[in-house]
């Protein structure tokens, strides 16, 4: 029997410094365009800078909206018992489905780190293995922002105590893939009699 809890529990938030850095980088080009108009560069130069700054300005507005709406939450355990990643405004506009995983044992797998060593690493994927070994549901590539995976699991399990869900570290992914190489197939060369003349 499933127990419905009153309040959602936030398992992971994006650090404030990461949110500020992202918004600052999106505000840089629109600020440059505003300065160009104030200083009074040639009109054509101002128009070029403004057109180049428009996508950054749109992303800045969406980023501020996402901060207000989601309050930097990356993972939350909902009242119904599922762990989900809240949707951003962009994902809502694109009608993307919510990534969620729910069950008694939710497996956590460490993803391959980025080549450049991003500050958001390590990343993890949360999944529930179905009866055939395929993932039942999945929350992929969740950034931990420098938090060790074992600490994330320990902290999350402490927050989830009494809610019927535990996180378990799993070394292999949700689907086991057989990577045995196939035998090379022989090519049937056409007979000389089959050649067009």
N, C-alpha and C positions, 0 to 999 in steps of 0.2 A: 504494500500500500504506500502510495506517495504522499508525502507531507508537503503542503504548500506553506511557505514562510511569508511573513509580512513584508519584509524589506529586502531589496537586493543588496548583495555584498560586493563591494569593489575589490577585485583581486589584484589589479595592476593599473597604475596610472602612468602617463607619460611625464617625465620630469619637467619642471617649470622651465629650466634652461633650454630644453629641446624645443618647447613650444615657442619661447621667446625668440630663439635663433631662427626658427622656421618663419615666423611672422616678420622678423627684421629683414631676412633675405628677400622676402616677397615685397617688402615695402621699399627696398633700395631703389629700384628702377622707377617706380612712380614718384618717389621723392626727387630723383634726378630730373625727371620730366617737369615737375613743378618748379624746381630751381631754374631750369632752362627757360621757362616762360617768365619767371620773375626777373631774371637777369636781362632778358630781352635778346636772345640769340636771333639769328635769321628765322623767319617764319617757317621755311622749309625744314630747317634743322629741328625746330620745336615740334613740328608735325611728325617727323620721323621718330624722334625720341618718345613722343606721346603714343604713337601707334605701337612701338616696341614695348612700352610700359603697360599697355592695356591688359594683356594676359596676366601679368604679375599683379595688377590691381584687382582683377577678378579673383585670382587665387587668394589674395590678401583678405578680401571681403568674405570669401568662403571659409578661410582659415579662422577668422574671428568668429564667424557664425558657428563653426564646429567647436571652438573652445567654449562658447556660451552654451551650446546645446549638450555636448558630451562631457564637459568639465574635465578634459584630459583623460577620461577613462578609456583604457585599452581592453580590459576584460572585466566582465561583471557576471556574478552568479545571480540569476533572476529568481523570482518568487516561485516559479513553477519547477525549478530544479535544473535548468540548463545554464551552462556557461556560454556566454556569447560575446562577440566583439560588436560594440555599438556601431551603427551605420553613420557615415559622414553625410553631409548635405549633398555632396557630389554623388555618392552611392544611392541616395534616395532619389535624386533626379534621374539617375540611370536605371532605377527600379531593380537594383541588385538585391538579392536575397541576403538575409542575415546569416552570417556564419555562426553556428552554434553547435554545441556538443552537450549531451545530457546522458547521465547514467551513473551507476554506482562507482565504477572505476573508469576514470578518464585517463588515457595514456598521454604522456608528454614525451615528444621526441625532439632532440636538438637538431636544428637545421644546419646545413652547410654554411659556414660563415662567409661573408662577402670577401672578395679578393682584396679590396682596399682596407679592410678592417674598420668598418663603419662604427660610429659611437653607439648605434642602436643594437649592435650585436651583444650577446648571442640572441638568436631568434629560435623560437620553438613552435612546434605544431601540436595541437591538442586533438586527439581523435578517439573514437569509440569503435572498437573492432566489432563488426557484425558477425553473424553466425558462419558466413562463408569465408571469413578472413578479409573481406572488403570493408572499407571504412563505413561505419553507420552514419556518422556525421563528423564534421571537420572544422577546425579553426586554424588556419594556416599562417605561418610566418609572423608570429607575434613577437615584436621586439622587446627584449628585457632590459635594454639600456644599461649594460654592464653588470646586472645582477646575475650571480651564478645560478644555473638551472636548479641545483639542489636546494639553494636558499629559497628560490621562487616556489618550488614544490612544498618545502617545509612551511613557509609562511602562508601559502594558499591553503594547505591542509589545516593549519591552525584556524584560519578564518572560516573554513568550511565545516569545522567540527559540529556535529549534531545536525547537519543538513543532508546527510546520506550520500555525499559525493566525496571521493578522494582522488587526488592526482597521483599517478604512478609513473615513474620514469621507465621508458622502454627504449632499448637501443635500436631496434629495427623499426621501419616505417609501418604504416597501416596495411600495406599490401606487399606480400613477399613476391619478388619477381625472380623467375628462373632465368639465369643468365648463361646457360650452357649454350655454346655456339652450335649453330646448325651445321650439318654436314654440307659441304659444297655440292651443288647439283651439277650433273654433267650436261653440257650443252649438246643438243642434237644438231650436228652440222648437216646441211642439206646435201643430198647426193648430187653428183655432177649431172645426172640425168634430169634433175628437177630444175636446173638453171634455165631461165628464159633465153631464147636465142634471137 
